[in-house]
Amino acid sequence: MSDNNVSLHRVLKASPEKVYRAFTEALAIASWLPPYGFLCTVHEMTVETGGSFKMSFQNFSTGNSHSFGGKYIEIKPNEFLKYTDKFDNPNLPGEMITSVWLRKTLAGTEIKITQTGIPAAIPAEMCYLGWQESLEKLAKLVEPEIPDA
């Protein structure tokens, strides 16, 4: 197990319910989770304790992709998600654990994310930069209030 870990914190101008949906709906997570320059395909996503997911990220410049998947360990709707992540690539061994806390605030939702056990081949700084891009995309998804016409 690697001691590579990242911790992130943001406040989003959206309800915890809307932010939670962005983590638990396949189409939504495919739109914001991959860092800039990557496309995401969600192959499977069963959001329930003991459920699993499988995704792949494709580098838009090169066409190369990497896949990963995991299991949902703990879920409290609109409050907390904890899941494992494991790359299919044997050169990126180990299992990561990601925890996401959502808390309603006056401004919207406070979100805290920790990811532990990042494979040693991935510098924590690069993982942190990727998460920052993803969270920027998440804000652009959940913060607009667009009424149906």
C-alpha positions in Angstrom: 0.0 0.0 0.0 1.3 3.4 -1.0 1.5 6.3 1.4 0.5 8.6 -1.5 -2.5 10.5 -0.3 -4.5 13.6 -1.4 -7.0 15.7 0.5 -9.2 18.3 -1.1 -11.8 20.8 0.2 -14.2 23.1 -1.7 -17.5 24.9 -1.2 -19.9 24.6 -4.1 -22.9 26.9 -4.7 -25.3 23.9 -5.0 -27.3 21.7 -2.7 -25.9 18.5 -1.3 -28.5 16.6 -3.2 -27.3 18.0 -6.5 -23.7 17.4 -5.7 -24.4 13.8 -4.6 -26.3 13.2 -7.9 -23.1 14.3 -9.7 -21.2 11.5 -8.0 -23.9 8.8 -8.4 -25.3 9.3 -12.0 -23.2 7.8 -14.7 -23.8 10.5 -17.3 -23.0 13.2 -14.7 -19.8 11.6 -13.4 -18.5 11.0 -17.0 -18.9 14.7 -17.7 -16.8 16.0 -14.7 -14.5 13.3 -13.3 -11.9 13.0 -16.0 -9.3 15.8 -16.0 -9.1 18.1 -19.0 -8.0 16.3 -22.1 -9.7 13.0 -21.2 -13.0 11.4 -22.0 -14.8 9.0 -19.6 -16.9 6.0 -20.4 -18.9 4.5 -17.5 -19.2 0.8 -18.2 -21.0 -0.2 -15.0 -22.2 1.8 -12.0 -24.4 0.3 -9.2 -24.4 2.9 -6.4 -25.3 0.9 -3.3 -23.2 -0.5 -0.4 -21.4 -3.5 -1.9 -22.2 -2.3 -5.4 -19.5 -1.7 -8.0 -18.4 0.5 -10.9 -16.1 0.2 -13.9 -14.9 3.2 -16.0 -12.2 4.1 -18.5 -10.5 7.4 -19.2 -9.3 8.0 -22.8 -6.6 10.5 -23.6 -8.2 12.6 -26.3 -4.8 13.5 -27.8 -3.3 10.0 -28.1 -6.4 7.8 -28.0 -4.8 5.7 -25.3 -7.0 4.7 -22.4 -6.8 3.2 -18.9 -9.6 1.5 -17.0 -10.3 1.1 -13.4 -13.1 0.1 -11.1 -14.0 -0.5 -7.5 -16.7 -1.1 -4.9 -18.9 1.1 -2.8 -18.0 0.5 0.8 -20.3 3.0 2.5 -23.1 5.3 1.3 -25.2 7.9 3.1 -27.2 9.6 0.4 -26.5 13.4 0.1 -23.8 13.1 2.9 -21.1 10.6 2.4 -19.6 8.2 -0.2 -16.7 5.8 0.4 -15.4 3.6 -2.4 -12.4 1.7 -3.6 -10.5 2.2 -6.8 -8.2 -0.2 -8.6 -6.5 0.3 -11.9 -6.6 -2.6 -14.4 -3.0 -1.9 -15.3 -0.7 -4.3 -13.4 2.0 -1.5 -13.3 -0.4 0.5 -11.1 -0.9 -2.0 -8.3 -2.9 -1.5 -5.1 -6.2 -0.3 -4.0 -7.1 3.3 -3.4 -9.9 4.4 -1.0 -11.8 7.6 -1.8 -14.0 9.2 0.8 -16.4 12.1 0.0 -18.1 14.2 2.7 -20.9 16.6 1.8 -22.3 19.1 4.3 -25.0 21.7 3.7 -23.8 25.2 4.4 -25.2 28.7 4.1 -23.4 29.1 0.7 -24.3 25.6 -0.6 -22.3 22.4 0.0 -19.0 21.9 1.7 -17.2 19.0 0.0 -14.2 17.2 1.5 -12.4 14.4 -0.4 -9.6 12.2 0.7 -7.9 9.6 -1.5 -5.5 7.2 0.0 -3.3 4.4 -1.4 -2.5 6.1 -4.7 -0.1 3.8 -6.6 3.6 4.9 -6.1 4.0 5.3 -9.9 1.5 8.3 -9.7 3.0 11.3 -8.0 0.6 12.7 -5.4 1.0 16.2 -6.9 -0.2 15.0 -10.3 -3.2 13.3 -8.7 -4.0 16.5 -6.7 -3.8 18.5 -9.9 -6.1 16.1 -11.7 -8.6 16.3 -8.8 -8.5 20.1 -8.9 -9.4 20.1 -12.6 -12.2 17.6 -11.9 -13.6 19.7 -9.1 -13.5 22.8 -11.3 -15.6 20.8 -13.9 -17.9 19.6 -11.1 -18.6 23.2 -10.0 -19.5 24.1 -13.6 -21.9 21.2 -13.7 -23.7 21.7 -10.4 -23.6 25.4 -9.8 -25.8 26.7 -12.7 -29.5 26.8 -12.0 -31.0 26.3 -15.5 -34.8 26.1 -15.6 -36.6 24.0 -18.1 -38.0 26.1 -20.9 
